[in-house]
Amino acid sequence: MTRPARLRVDFIACDGRRLCAEALPELITLDDWGFPIVSGQDVPPRLLADARATVRACPRLALRLDPGAGGHDRSA
Amino acid sequence: MTGTRLAGTRPRLLYPGTAGLIEHTTRYGPPPSGLGRPQREALIAEVDRAGLTGRGGAGFPTARKLAAVAAAHSPAVVVANGTEGEPASIKDRVLMARSPHLVLDGAVLAAELTGAGRAVIVVHRDVREIMDEAAADRARAGLDRVRLEVRTAAGGFVAGQASAVVRWVQRDVAAPTATPPRLAQRGLRGAPTLVQNVETLAHLALIARYGAAWFRSAGTPAEPGTMLVTVLGAVREPGVLEVGTGTPVGQLLELAGSASGPLQALLLGGYFGAWVDAAGASGRPFSSAGLADLGAGPGAGLVAALPAGVCGLAETARVVRYLAGESAGQCGPCRFGLPAIAEQVEQLADRRSADPWLLRRWLGQVDGRGGCAHPDGAVRLVRSALRTFCAELERHAAGRCSGGPARLLPVPSGSRR
């Protein structure tokens, strides 16, 4: 079993490069200025590997996976 | 700075005039010092029983912060926050001008409680001299085992945010930093750091002397103690009050000489606070619990009275434009979103064509998406204006306005840098 996790953005580090939204459109959209809006829910298990890869791909190291709530996942 | 009045009971923090060291010691007695470990733990427990919370706006329990920094494994630092970047608030400055030694007592005690050898007192430039003199008097008297260092705060609205104060002391840059790490774990030069508002420290200095039961004899059981409140706008005697927490809002206005005419709305908490209908709020206790369902709170202890015949949308537009300019510019949603929101609010205020749908979309896209709470505060203010001034919004949509443009809320002009 993998632990529940959720995505978080460090907006001080984020530059709006938009790679994350391209790599993980299921969980990351962009606001009107091109900065990521991440789902506030736990990452569904089927997307965890993609989420980890997206975190590694951020050129600003502005995206991370924090421990999630677990058991309360109401998203997909 | 104008008068100070305390409702009902004797003042705790504020007396007329500036108290020098001798007057201060005569008034309050000497603070406890040279605390051993058991006494330190007992005093943190006493602060917990007192129910003291931060008076800078966030209202976090002080004992929990003290305990977190005290439990850290490396030497800690205390930062007393007297930045007071909120343009409408003067309560921290009035406190430091009247009772500088009470603030310094609190800073020294906080340092003893957390094992810090050093306390940095970051103060608004208006009171720098008073605080310097007070610190020098204590040094001459050999009063403290803790090193006190007074610094002038940076200007600007976000400069008072805890991590921005730490960064200012460390690097002369007054911009917030990312969390984690928490300041209690890694703050000033990597040391566990306790940042406390100066009023909170003054209360701490009194709890150390007189105990939790005394502290709780004012205020409400859930939110005990007294608090400083800046009252401004359409009242006859604007100034700083010391009142029990939970004093009815209408009574605050009366203590400030009463309203100078019919009131329309009140801005509560600060520029990150909320507008409320004046009649609806006047019977409410000025406390978190008493104001929560109005979408407001005591915040940094601010009440601004908006008279009838003044356009609340115009006041809000000026403040939001100011807040947009005060963004540290580090986070995209705040940097780009707040000016966009300010533009929309200005259009509403000027009866030009605005897009309420777009405004609400942007409020949602900015809320909660910064490294500090600056964007959230601006969003809260605008949302409260849309609620409180909805009749005015309808008039504006019809091309009318019920009031002239006033300049009730102070907004510093020019650049802060």
Contacts between the chains, C-beta under 8 A, distances in Angstrom:
chain1	res1	chain2	res2	distance
A	9	B	369	7.7
A	10	B	178	5.0
A	10	B	371	7.1
A	11	B	330	7.5
A	11	B	331	3.7
A	11	B	332	6.5
A	11	B	333	6.5
A	11	B	334	7.6
A	11	B	369	5.9
A	11	B	370	5.5
A	11	B	371	5.4
A	12	B	176	7.5
A	12	B	177	7.0
A	12	B	178	4.7
A	12	B	330	4.7
A	12	B	331	5.8
A	12	B	371	4.0
A	13	B	178	6.8
A	14	B	331	7.3
A	14	B	332	6.3
A	15	B	332	7.7
A	16	B	332	5.1
A	31	B	332	8.0
A	31	B	333	6.1
A	31	B	337	7.5
A	31	B	365	4.3
A	31	B	369	7.7
A	32	B	337	7.9
A	32	B	340	7.7
A	32	B	361	7.5
A	32	B	362	6.8
A	32	B	365	6.3
A	33	B	332	5.6
A	33	B	333	6.8
A	33	B	336	4.1
A	33	B	337	6.6
A	34	B	332	7.3
A	35	B	332	4.0
A	35	B	333	5.4
A	35	B	336	8.0
A	35	B	369	7.3
A	37	B	365	7.1
A	37	B	369	7.7
